[in-house]
Amino acid sequence: MVSRKIFILFALGLVVGITVYIWLHHGKNDRQLIRGNLRALGHVISVDPGEPRKPLLAKIQEVKKLLGNPCELSIDQGGLSGSYSPSEITNLIMRFQAQVVEARLSFHDIKIGFPETGMATITCTGQLQGTTRAHERLDEFRELQIKASKIDGKWKFIRFQTIEALEK
């Protein structure tokens, strides 16, 4: 009788342990998902010199997973401003990538707030480093405010706005 109770307690403990492990390692919360989407967006825009360029349709599919339709851009004064579809943004990315030999976009100091259900406001610093085809160095920082919305159960970015260009 005692061994049966020990076996049942052991099995129950094992089930609880496995459940906690799965929840901690596989159950990502919204902040983690948004941070992952920022990393993915940086990867889509970045250019590695030794890496082959992806075809336009593959890029459009990647961008559609990350951006809402439409996505509003307000980047720099006199720069990109307006509402764009994912395919239009993909064309802008491809045009940018054609002008650089290498580029790396990364996001730092990420702060995520949830003003209402299904909406997120992200404040972060975007850093763009690289080299243009004219052999000029890129090393720019922008403080950004990004809005994201949960669309069909997935977080998608719907607005990018430059708060200010930062000096080193």
CORRATA-V276752 format. One record per backbone hydrogen bond with DSSP energy under -0.5 kcal/mol. CO is the residue of the C=O (numbers start at 1). NH is the residue of the N-H. Records with the same first field share a line. If there is no record, write none. Layout:
CO: NH + NH
This chain:
1: 5
2: 6
3: 7
4: 8
5: 9
6: 10
7: 11
8: 12
9: 13
10: 14
11: 15
12: 16
13: 17
14: 18
15: 19
16: 20
17: 21
18: 22
19: 23
20: 24
21: 25
22: 26 + 27
23: 27
26: 28
29: 33
30: 34
31: 35
32: 36
33: 37
34: 38
35: 39
36: 40
37: 41
38: 42
39: 43
40: 44
41: 45
42: 46 + 105
47: 103
48: 51
55: 59
56: 60
57: 61
58: 62
59: 63
60: 64
61: 65
62: 66
63: 66 + 67
66: 157
68: 70
71: 84
72: 160
73: 82
74: 76 + 162
75: 80
76: 79
80: 75
82: 73
84: 70 + 71
85: 89
86: 90
87: 91
88: 92
89: 93
90: 94
91: 95
92: 96
93: 97
94: 98
95: 99
96: 99
97: 100
99: 133
102: 131
103: 47
104: 106 + 129
106: 127
108: 125
111: 123
113: 115 + 121
116: 119
118: 150
119: 116
120: 148
121: 113
122: 146
123: 111
124: 126 + 144
125: 108
126: 142
127: 106 + 129
128: 140
129: 104
130: 138
131: 101 + 102
132: 135
136: 132
138: 130
140: 128
141: 166
142: 126 + 144
143: 163 + 164
144: 124
145: 161
146: 122
147: 158 + 159
148: 120
149: 151 + 156
150: 152
151: 154
154: 151
156: 149
157: 68
158: 72
159: 147
160: 74
161: 145
164: 143
166: 141
